[in-house]
Amino acid sequence: MQTFPATGARPPEDRDHPAAPAWAPLVRWLAPLGTGGGYESSRRLGKWLLVGIAIGAVAGLGAVAFTWAIRGVTQLGLGTLVGWAPPGPVGEGGAAVSRMARPWLLPVLTTLGGLVSGVLVFGLAPEAEGHGTDAAIEAFHRRGGWIRPRIPLVKLVASAITIGTGGSAGREGPAAQISAGFGALLGHAVLKSPQDRRIAVAAGIGAGIGAIFRAPLGGALLAAEILYLHDMEVEAIIPSLIASIVGYTVYGAANGFAPIFGAHPALELGAPIQLLYYAALGVLSGAGGLLYARTFYRVGDAFHRLALPRWLKPALGGLAVGLLGLALPQVLHTGYGWVQLVMSREGLLAFSPLLILIIPIAKIVATSLSIGSGGSGGIFGPGMVVGGMLGAALWLAGHALGLPSLPPEPAPFVIIGMMALFGGIAHAPLAVMLMVAEMTGTLSLLAPAMIAVAISTAMVGDETIYRAQLRDRASSAFHRARFSVPLLASLAVRDAWERVPLSLSDATPIEDALARLAEAGADGAAITADDGRVVGSVSRDALRRVAPDERTAPVSTATVRVALAPGQTLEEGMQVLTDAGTDTAPVVEAGRAVGLLTSRGVLRAYRTAAGRLTATAALTHA
């Protein structure tokens, strides 16, 4: 019986991960372009130039298609049926505020939009439910960088329907999941390293967001920062920069390169006392971010408990949003146009102060109903609308009180409010500051923004709008080996393996594999091909994460194709496990599986060895 080398490398016969992709010669040709070692090595730079360009090109095209789809559904739904055009930002053509010609059709339209979106999502791809960014983060951390190929298309169509029919949602989450899906598909087709495949997903997130917001630098940094509460995936920055720049260029070629909210080069910090006002805005934004996250998830939990079919719940959420929109049309659609209006003194003073106070709260409720009910759309954009409106409300209060040295225009408060609220609750302060600066065409407000964002971030603590985030890289299975102790280097794989591994055929259905693992009380199993070759392993935890309606698939779809030798160190073994994003790997000797290494076994061996060292040290000092 033959097997692949027990080095942690993937077998060359693996059809899902070819050993020599078609672009390999071009990668070698580009290799001299890079310098240095590690991440900046020439080979990696050449590879990421190609992969990043491919991801960015598809992300840009996906963002273009998504934008056009939203426009088309909006014109047909809100325009033709309801007789209303939501105002837009100046960088997207703008639109005047108008009255609805047929307002009685609005609840019908939002209900129909929620129903169609629900049927699409829950009938074809339940992972497309919700705002999308969390699903992409989940794929990065817990699914080995894998997103089903159907997800991007379902997400694009469902989100365009949700937004275009008046649902309160943003574009960044769907754009992130759409481009992350292609990054996952490309990564699993041409990249051998599990870490590289995860980086491809992160690059897709950055490219999609950077393109659709015309903010390539902020989008690239967001891809690295949004994955953790208090950390950053630094290895994702360069690939994300490449992909984001390409995505931005493709999208800009079709839709223009002007900042979404126009350029505001004249804005600046006018007087030192203004820093106190921006600090107060930071406190208000932190409170608003906490209210946004808590309301969103509590409404989502309430919908989850409803005894209704999942596909029907977005229709109920759409009906509620439509009724709310009759009184407050500002909560419908993306809401960017209303933010554009309140950036000017004349535009803001045209609203009643009470309305400016109500809009942020109503927008939170509407977004929670649209997306928390199971609808499809982003939460980044609505978060910026809420933050911008809170900034406008604070400026309006300062104007009424006659505060000294108050900026003559509300634009600085609106812009910094957008940065502070979502930068804090998303735990991506640097990225969001840069994104909003790119979206408004000014970097001159970064100094006061730093104060507001820092205060907002401190106020939210560990609460987050993205629940798939990990605390830091030390909490990630992929990085845990980097923080391991030297004692593992003195132990061998044979010191920690399970000597009699359970073996399963790669054609075994996942549900049968789970039953076999439960019966044997095993954490994982070695997987063999029809000819008896050991092709990898599966863990019970990984199989449990497979959706129940997908467990008829063969266990080969969840197989991690790595292997170890008995004499390798546990440090090497742990590195293989973490790089592959798995808890188990077969131990192969003389062409057959002789054991199974698990994370739990490594921990047991470590504790045993540490106990022996402690006992020896105690005897020595006695």
N, C-alpha and C positions, 0 to 999 in steps of 0.2 A: 504493500500500500504506500503510495507516494503522498507527500504533502509539501506545502510551501515552506521556505526556511523560517525557522522559529526565531525571528528577529523583530517581530512587530510589523514587518512590511506586508503589504497586501499582495495576494497571489496574482501573477500576471494573467492567469486565465479568468480573472473576475471580469465578467462582461460589463458590469455597471461602472467599473473603475479601470479603464484600459491603462496598461502600463506605459504605452507609448502613444499619447494623443497626437492628432494630426498636426497640431501646431508646435510640437516639440522641436523640430528643426529650426523654426523661426525663433523660438525661445533661446536656443543655443546661439543663433546668429545675433540676437540682441544682447546676449550675456555681457559682452565687453562694455556695454553702456554703463554698467553699474560699477561701484567701487566699494571697497571695505568688506567687512565680514558681518555675520549675523543677519539681521533683518535687511540691512542695506546691501547685502551681497549682490553681485552682478546677476547671478542666476535668478534670484528671487525678484529682483527689480525687472528683469526681462520678462519673467512670467507674469508679474502683476501689471506690467504695461499692457500686455495682451488681454489678460483676463479683465482688468479694470476697464479697458476701452470697450470690450464686448459688453460688460455689465452696464456701463454708462450709456452706450448706444441704445440698448434695449430699454433701459430705464427712461431715457429721454423720449423714445418713441412711445413707451407705455404712458408716460405723463401727458404727452400730446394727445394720445387716443382717449385717455381718461378725461382731460379737459374738454375735448370736443364732445365726448359723450355727455358730460354734465351740461354743456351748453345746449346740446340738442334736446335732452330731456327737459331742461328748464324752459326752453322756448315752446316746446310742445305742451308741457304740463302747466306751469305757472303762467306762461305767456298766452298760449292759444285758449286753454280751457278757463283759467281763472281771470285772464286779462290783466296780469300784473307782472312787472319786471323788477326783480330785487335790485337795489342800487349796487353798483360794483366799484371796486377801487380804481383809481385813475390809471394804474398800470395795466388794467385789463379793459380799458375803454370807458369805464365809468358808466353811470346811468342815473338819471334824475329820479327823485322820489315821486312816486305816482300812487294813485288810488287803485284799488282792485275793482275791476269792472263787474266781476261775478263772484263776490266773496263767499256766497253760500256753497260754491263748489270746492272751496279750499279744504274743508275737512274731508270731503269725499276723495279729493286728490291725494292728500297725505295718507289717508287710510289705505287707498289702493296702492300707493307707492310702498308702504310698509308691508302689505300683503304680498305683492310681487317679489319684493326683496326677500321676505321670509321664506317663500316657497323656493326661490332660487338657492338661497344659502343652505337651508336645512334639507333641501332635497338633493343637492349636489355636493356641497362642501361645507359642513358645519364649522370648520376652522375659519371660514370667512366671516363668521359672526363677530359683531362688535367693531372695535376701532382699528384692528389690524396690527398696530405697532406691538402690542403685547404678544400677539401670535408670532411675529417675526423674532422678538426677543426670546420667546419660548423655544423657537426652533434653534436659535443660536446656542442657548444654554443646555437644553435638555433633549433635543432631537438630532444631535449631531449635524446641525446645519441642513436638515431636510425639510422641505415644504412640498406638498403634493403638487404636481404640475398643473392640475386643474384650478388651483386656488387663485392665481393671478387673474384669470379671465372671469371667474365667478365674482371675485372681489371688485373688479372694475365695473362690471355690469350692475351688480347689486348696489354698490355705493353711488354710482351715477343716478340710479333710480331713486335712491333714498334722498340724495341732495336735490336732484332736479325736480322732485315732486314737493319740495318744501321742507324736508326734514332738516333738523338742526344738526349739522355735522361738518367736519372739515375734510380736506383733501389729502392731508399728509399721511394719515394712517393707511388708507388704501394705497397711496403711491408707494409707501414703504413696503407694504406686503406684496404688491405687484412686482416691484423690482427685486425685492429680497427673494421672491419665488424664482425668478430667473437666475439670480445669483446661486441659489441652492441647486437648481437644475444644472447649470454650467459647472458648478463646483463638483458635484457628484459625477459628472461626465468626464472631467479632465484633470481633476486635482486628486493626488494620492493622499495627502496628509489630511486627517480629520480637522486639524486646526485650520488649515488653509480653506477647507470647505466652510467652516464657520466664518472665517474672515470674508469669504465671498458673499455670505448672507449679510454681514455687517456692511460691506461695500454697497450692496444693493439697497439697503436701508438709506445710506447716505446719498446715493445717487438719485433715488426716487424723490426724497425730500428736497435735496438741493436743486433738482430740476424744477419741480412744480412750484417751489417758492422763489425760484431764481436767486438762490442763496447758496452757491456751491461751497464756500468755505464753512459756513455754519452747518450745512448739511453733512459735510464730511466729518466735522468735529462731533456733531450730534450722534453719528453712527458709533463712535467710540465711547461717548459719554453716557448715552441713554441706557446702556446695558447694565449699569450698576448704580446702586444708591450713592456710594462714596468712593468710586474708583473710575478707571478708564481703561479701555482695551487699546493700549497704545499701538499694538501691532496692526490694528485696523485703520490707522490714520492715513498712511500712504496709499494703500489700495483704495480707500474711500475718497481721498483727494482726486486720484486719477479718474475713478468712476464718476464722481460728482461733477468734475469739470466737463467731462464728455457729455454727461446727461444734461447739464445746464446749457451747453452749446447746442445740442440737438433740439432741446425744448425752445431755447431762445430763437433759433433759426425759424421756427414755425410760429411762435407767439410773441416775439420781440424780447429785448433784453432790458427794458426799462424796469426799475424797481416797482414792485406791486403797488405800494402806497405813494409812488412818486419820490422825487429827490427833495431832500430838505437840507441843503448845505449850509443855510444860514443859522441853523439852530446851534446853541452853545450854552454853557453854564454862565449865566449872566452876573451872578453875585454869590459870594460864599454862603449867604443865608439860605439860598435855595437848596443847599445840601440838607438842611433840616426838613424842608418840604419833601424832598425825595426820600429821606429816611422814613417820614410818615407814610409815604406811598408804599415803601417796602413793607411796613407793618400791615397796611390795608391789603396789599397784594398777598401777603402770607396768609392772612385770615380768609381772603377770597379763594386762595388755592385749596386750603383745608376744606372750606365749604363745598368747593367744586368736587373734590375727590370723594368726600364722604357722601354727598348727595348722589353722585353718579353711582357708586357701588351699592348704596342702600336702595335706590330705585331698581337697580339691576337685580339685587337679591329679592326684592318684592316681586318682580316679574318672574324670577326663577321659581318662586313658590306657587305661582298661579297654576291652577289645575286646568291648563289649556294646552293644546298642541303647540310645540315650539314655533312652528311656522306661522301661527296665527298671532302670536304676541306682538311682533313688530307692527301689525295692522292696528292693534289696540293702542300702542304707543303713538302711531301716526295720527290716529283720531284725536288723541289728547293734544298733540302738537298743533294740529289743524285748528282746534277750538281755541287754543291759546293764541295762535297766530291771528285769529280774527280781531282780537283786542290789541295784540302787540306784534305787528308784522316784522318788527326788528329781530325777533327770535328765529325767523325762518331762514332756510338756506345757509350759506356760509357766514353771512353777517359782515363780511369785509367792507362792503360799501358803507355801512353805518359807521364803522370806525373811521373811514376816510372822511365822512362828513363832520364828525366831531373833532377832527384835527384842526379845523379852522375856528376862529373866534365866532364868526358869523354863523357858521353851521351849528356850533354847539349851543349858542344863545337862542337859536330857533326852537330848541327843545325845552320843555318845562323841566325844572330841576327835579321834580318828583319822578318824571319819566326816566331821566338819566340814572336815578337811584334804582328804579325798578328793573331796567333792562338787564343789568348783569345777573341779577337773581333769576329773572325769567329765562335768560339764555342758559343758565346752568340747569334749570328744570327741564327746558325743552330738549337740551342735548342728552340729559339723562333719560328722558322718555324715548327719544329717537334711537339712541344707541344702546342704552341699558335694557331696552325691551328685546334686544336681539337684532336690531337693524344694523346696517353696514355703513360705516363712515368713520371719520377721524375725530379725535378729541383735542388735537393740538390747536387747530384753527379756532374752534369755539373758546378754548382757553385764552387765546390771545384777544379775542373779542371781549371777553369778560374783563381781562386785565386792562385793556384799552379804555373800556367804559368806566372802570373804577378810577383810572387816572383822570378821565374827563370829569367825573363827579368831584374828585378832590380839587381839581383846578377851579371848577365852578364854585365850590365852597370857599376857596381862597379868594376868588374874585368878589364874591358877595361880602366877605369879611374885610376886604381891602388890605390884604396882606402885603407888606412891603417887598419890593423887588420880585413880585410874582411875574413869571414870563408873560409877555403880552399875548401870546398865543397858547392854546392848550396842547399843541402838538408834542412838546417835550414830555408832558405828563402822560399823554396817551401812549407814546412810544415806549417810555420807561415802564409804564404799567403793563404793557404787553410782555416786556422782557421779564419783569419781576414776578408776575403771577405764575406763568408757565415754566419759567426757568427754575423756580423754587419747587413747585409740586412735581415736576418731571425729573428733578435732580440732574438737570443739564444746564447749569447756569451759564457756563462759558459759551456753549453752543447756541443757546437761545439768544443771548446778547448779540452774538455775531450775526445770527440769522435775521433778527429784527433790524439790526443796523443795515444789513444788505437789503432788506425789504423796504426800508425807508430812505436809503441812499445817504446815510450820514453816520459817521463814526464819532462825531464831536460830543455825543451824549454818553459815551462809554464810562467816563469818570463818575458822573452822578448815578448812572445805571448800576455801577458796581456796588454802590452803597445800598440801593434799593434791592437788588438781587441778593446780596449777601444777607440782608435782614430777612427777606422772604424765605430764603433757603434755611436759615437758622430756625425760623418759626415753625416750618413744617416738620422738622426733625426727620424721623424715619418714615413718615407717611409719604405715599407716592400715588400718582395717578396710573403708574404702570406696575402692576403687581407681579409681573414676570421678572422684574429686575432682581439681581442678587445684590447682597450687601457690598461685596468687593471681590477681587479676583481670588482671594484665599478661600472664598465660599464656593468657587467654581471647581467642578471635578477636573476640568481641563488644566487648571493651574495649580491644583493642590500639591502635585508632586514637586513643584518648584519650592514649596514651603516645607517640604518634608525634612526630617532630621537625618544626620549622617549615619545613624545606627542602621538604617535600611540598606546602606551600601555594604554592610558586613554580613548580611543575611542573604541566603539563596532562595530562589523560587521554590525549590524542593522543601524548604523549611516551612512553607505556608500553604502548599497546595492541598487540595482534596484529592486523595489517591485514587478513588474509584469514581471517575466522572460519569455522569449520566450522558449518554449519546443519543442524539435524535437525527433522523433524516431531514435534509433540508426541505423536503416536500411535506413534512408534518404540518397540519393546520395549527395556527397560533393557539386556538382554544384547546386543542388536544395537547399541545406542548405545555400550556399552563397547568392542565390537569396532571400530566406526567411529573412536572416539577413539584407540584403540591403533594402528590403521592409519595415522591421520593424525599421530600423535605429538603430539596436542593435549591441553592441560590441561582444556579445557572446550569447550562448543559453545553457540551461540545456538539457541533453540527457537522454532519458528514454528507458528502455527495452520494449519488447512486453507486459510484464505483468504489466507495469506501474512503475516499480522500477526506481528510479533516479540512474543512473550509472555514472554520471560525467557531464562534460561540454566541449564545444569547443569555441574557440575564432575565430573571423573573420580573424584576422591577420594570425593565424596558418593555416586556411583553404586556405587563399590566397597563402601561400607558397607551397601548393601542386601543382605539375606540372599539366598543363592543361589536358594532356593525361591520368592523373590518377584520375581525378575528378568524374569518374563514380563509384569509390569505395564508400562503405557506410561510413557515417560520424563516425561510431564506430571506424574506423581505425585511426582517429585523435582525439578521445575522451581522455581527461585527467580525470582519475578516482579519483577525490578528492572531498570532500564536507566540508562545514563549518556549524556551528551552529550560530544563531543570536547573542547569548551572548558572543561569543569569541571576544577577543580584535583584533583590526586591526593589531597590531603587530604580533599576531599569524596568522591572515588571510594573511598578506603579506608574512610571512615566508612560509605558505603553497603554495601560488602562486609561489614564487620564487623557492622553492624546486622542484615543479612540472614543472617548466619551462613554465608556462602558464599565461595568463592575466585574466582568468576568473575561477570562481568556483561556483557551486550552493550552495545556503544557504537552508538547510533542517531543517524543524520543523514538528514534528508529522507525519513523514513519507512522507512528500510532499515538493516539491520545492517551497519556498515562496519568493525567491529572487535570485539575481545573484550578486556576488561581482566581481568587475573588478579593475584592476590597476588604471584606470582613476577615478573610483568612490572613491578609497582610496585617491588619490591625491586631489580630490575635497573636501572630508571630512577633510583632513588635512589642506588645505588652509582655509576652513571655521573656523575650530577650532583655527588655528593660528591667524586669523583675529580677532576673539573674544577675544583672550588673549591680543593681541596688543591694542584693544580698551579699555579693562578693565584696562590695565596697564596705558594707557594715562589718563583715568579718575581718577585713583588713584593718579597720580602725579600732576593732575591739581590743 
